[in-house]
């Protein structure tokens, strides 16, 4: 995959930090609640603080992406992650804890916009799915490493949670240093800055044989679209189809229950009768399954296509969530762990592999940053809301009812995939943009 592959890998490391930051709190959340004797409501607010930061980061990341470029935004994301890791580990009360977790959330939200957009814009069309899916692969690798780190650090004493959260500073600094070595997005240079020579030089390093063809395609798209569009123009109606697709793929991603399970996995396993140490170890299994099936999705996404993986994931969701609900309802708790693992596999090969790829593809260059912000913002609003209320829900609602509700939403996702999604596999970003725009205008 050459230069574009190595640049994509660096940008995808933002996903590693995304995954680590998202999952590391699962091992610390009960200790944090005990540290400051927090009520369920305050605890939910503290644990969801990162996600509310993520919402803000995702919704506002389009501005620095368009104003300062993809690369500078990726650099600042690394700074946010490092600051959050240090501050969260040293937090002295619930307020300071929430502030530093919120800062980390800004990095997560911005990375979910910036990294896929950057990778999509530097990737050749025939491998774009795999390269953008590297971001998701790094997310699940980060989740696995966070779970493993939590398990290894869990027995070192009452302050173990501080070491769990502080461990993130090492990969944050490594990522930050690596971002200085990647170039700017050639599409941003050409469409936003009009710097054709600089864009041409980067495109030549990606694939010398297609430089002229790509420059012509980007210019043609730029003639059809403004160099930058306002939010008012974004919602004017010409982009209604990609907006609809981005919103709903992000919405369904979260109402599957994935973040609720990632954040509160040890607590869920304890509800099925597992001890605390066994529950922590079971989360390592979640991380391993997540990584394995993400790699399978990575191998299939440019061969089988985005829509096929979404079909596969949807069916897997429905079966696994239904059987988990049955396990809790019938008292057959031995069913819970294997079907939770099946749920994770279904998510990894379906939504997990597809969401960031798909959102990064379906908007034209002039609207890509805002489109990515819309999709990521939708994702994180629902993630934050679910995380905020999950402690109270787990304390007051039967687990069988919770999992049954998630399963019902996945039936709706299957219907949406069949009737609304269109395939983007192997096509240029400009070709996809023409189809989306034509459908929206029609």
DAHUSUL-V517386 format. One record per residue. RES is the residue in one small letter. PSI is psi as a letter, one per 20 degrees, with the letter a starting at -180 (NA if undefined). NEAR is the number of other ideal C-beta (glycine too) atoms within 10 Angstrom. Layout:
BEGIN
RES & PSI & NEAR
RES & PSI & NEAR
END
This chain:
BEGIN
x & i & 15
x & b & 11
x & g & 15
x & h & 21
x & g & 17
x & h & 12
x & g & 25
x & h & 27
x & g & 18
x & g & 20
x & h & 30
x & h & 27
x & h & 26
x & h & 32
x & h & 27
x & g & 26
x & h & 30
x & g & 28
x & g & 28
x & g & 27
x & h & 29
x & g & 24
x & h & 27
x & h & 28
x & h & 27
x & h & 26
x & i & 26
x & i & 24
x & h & 21
x & h & 16
x & h & 15
x & g & 22
x & g & 19
x & h & 12
x & g & 17
x & j & 15
x & l & 9
x & q & 18
x & r & 11
x & h & 16
x & g & 12
x & h & 15
x & g & 21
x & h & 20
x & g & 17
x & g & 23
x & h & 25
x & i & 28
x & g & 26
x & h & 31
x & h & 26
x & h & 23
x & h & 27
x & g & 33
x & g & 24
x & g & 17
x & g & 29
x & g & 30
x & h & 20
x & i & 16
x & h & 28
x & h & 27
x & g & 13
x & h & 19
x & g & 27
x & h & 21
x & g & 12
x & i & 14
x & r & 19
x & g & 28
x & g & 19
x & h & 15
x & g & 26
x & h & 27
x & g & 18
x & h & 18
x & g & 31
x & h & 24
x & g & 15
x & g & 23
x & g & 30
x & g & 22
x & g & 17
x & g & 28
x & g & 27
x & g & 15
x & g & 20
x & h & 31
x & h & 20
x & j & 13
x & q & 21
x & i & 8
x & r & 10
x & h & 19
x & g & 12
x & h & 13
x & g & 24
x & h & 22
x & g & 16
x & h & 23
x & h & 26
x & g & 21
x & g & 22
x & h & 32
x & h & 28
x & g & 25
x & g & 30
x & g & 31
x & g & 32
x & h & 31
x & h & 34
x & i & 31
x & g & 33
x & g & 33
x & g & 31
x & h & 32
x & g & 31
x & g & 32
x & g & 30
x & h & 27
x & i & 24
x & i & 26
x & p & 24
x & q & 16
x & h & 20
x & i & 12
x & j & 18
x & g & 27
x & g & 29
x & h & 22
x & g & 25
x & h & 30
x & i & 32
x & h & 27
x & g & 29
x & h & 27
x & g & 24
x & h & 25
x & g & 31
x & h & 29
x & g & 22
x & h & 26
x & g & 28
x & g & 24
x & h & 21
x & g & 29
x & g & 29
x & g & 16
x & g & 19
x & g & 26
x & g & 18
x & h & 16
x & i & 21
x & h & 20
x & j & 9
x & j & 10
x & a & 10
x & h & 9
x & j & 12
x & h & 17
x & h & 25
x & g & 19
x & h & 17
x & g & 26
x & h & 30
x & h & 17
x & h & 20
x & i & 26
x & h & 18
x & g & 11
x & h & 20
x & g & 28
x & h & 15
x & g & 13
x & g & 25
x & g & 20
x & h & 12
x & h & 19
x & h & 20
x & i & 11
x & i & 9
x & q & 20
x & r & 17
x & q & 21
x & p & 27
x & h & 25
x & h & 27
x & g & 24
x & g & 24
x & g & 25
x & g & 25
x & g & 21
x & i & 13
x & k & 11
x & n & 16
x & g & 14
x & g & 8
x & g & 15
x & g & 24
x & g & 17
x & g & 14
x & g & 22
x & h & 23
x & h & 15
x & h & 16
x & g & 20
x & n & 14
x & h & 9
x & i & 7
x & j & 15
x & g & 18
x & g & 11
x & g & 12
x & g & 23
x & g & 16
x & g & 11
x & g & 17
x & g & 23
x & h & 14
x & g & 12
x & g & 22
x & h & 19
x & h & 8
x & h & 13
x & q & 20
x & r & 13
x & g & 13
x & q & 16
x & q & 19
x & r & 10
x & h & 11
x & g & 7
x & h & 16
x & g & 19
x & j & 14
x & i & 11
x & h & 10
x & i & 18
x & k & 26
x & h & 14
x & g & 19
x & h & 27
x & g & 22
x & g & 15
x & g & 23
x & g & 26
x & g & 16
x & h & 18
x & h & 26
x & g & 27
x & g & 19
x & h & 25
x & g & 23
x & h & 23
x & j & 18
x & h & 26
x & j & 22
x & g & 22
x & h & 22
x & h & 21
x & g & 24
x & g & 24
x & h & 24
x & k & 23
x & g & 23
x & h & 24
x & h & 17
x & g & 26
x & h & 24
x & h & 18
x & h & 16
x & j & 20
x & j & 12
x & q & 18
x & r & 10
x & g & 13
x & h & 12
x & h & 13
x & g & 21
x & g & 22
x & h & 17
x & h & 22
x & h & 25
x & h & 18
x & g & 18
x & g & 25
x & h & 25
x & g & 17
x & g & 20
x & g & 29
x & g & 21
x & g & 16
x & h & 24
x & g & 27
x & h & 17
x & g & 16
x & h & 29
x & h & 21
x & h & 14
x & h & 19
x & h & 25
x & i & 19
x & g & 11
x & h & 15
x & r & 18
x & g & 25
x & h & 17
x & g & 17
x & h & 27
x & h & 25
x & g & 16
x & g & 19
x & g & 28
x & g & 24
x & g & 14
x & g & 21
x & g & 27
x & g & 19
x & g & 16
x & g & 25
x & h & 28
x & g & 18
x & h & 20
x & g & 29
x & g & 24
x & g & 16
x & g & 22
x & g & 22
x & h & 14
x & i & 10
x & j & 11
x & m & 12
x & i & 15
x & i & 10
x & h & 17
x & g & 24
x & g & 20
x & h & 14
x & h & 19
x & g & 25
x & h & 18
x & h & 19
x & g & 27
x & g & 29
x & g & 23
x & g & 25
x & g & 28
x & g & 28
x & i & 26
x & e & 29
x & g & 27
x & g & 26
x & h & 32
x & h & 28
x & g & 26
x & h & 32
x & g & 30
x & g & 29
x & h & 30
x & i & 28
x & h & 26
x & i & 27
x & q & 29
x & r & 24
x & g & 24
x & i & 23
x & j & 26
x & g & 31
x & g & 26
x & h & 27
x & g & 26
x & h & 27
x & g & 28
x & g & 26
x & g & 31
x & h & 31
x & g & 26
x & g & 22
x & g & 27
x & h & 28
x & g & 19
x & h & 19
x & g & 28
x & g & 23
x & g & 15
x & g & 22
x & h & 28
x & g & 20
x & i & 16
x & g & 24
x & g & 25
x & g & 14
x & g & 18
x & h & 18
x & i & 9
x & i & 8
x & p & 13
x & p & 13
x & h & 19
x & h & 16
x & h & 13
x & g & 21
x & h & 27
x & h & 17
x & g & 15
x & g & 25
x & h & 21
x & h & 14
x & h & 17
x & h & 27
x & g & 14
x & h & 14
x & g & 23
x & g & 17
x & g & 11
x & g & 18
x & g & 22
x & g & 12
x & h & 7
x & h & 12
x & q & 19
x & q & 14
x & p & 13
x & i & 24
x & p & 19
x & j & 14
x & q & 16
x & q & 20
x & h & 25
x & h & 20
x & g & 14
x & g & 20
x & g & 25
x & g & 16
x & g & 16
x & g & 25
x & g & 20
x & g & 10
x & h & 14
x & g & 15
x & h & 11
x & NA & 6
END
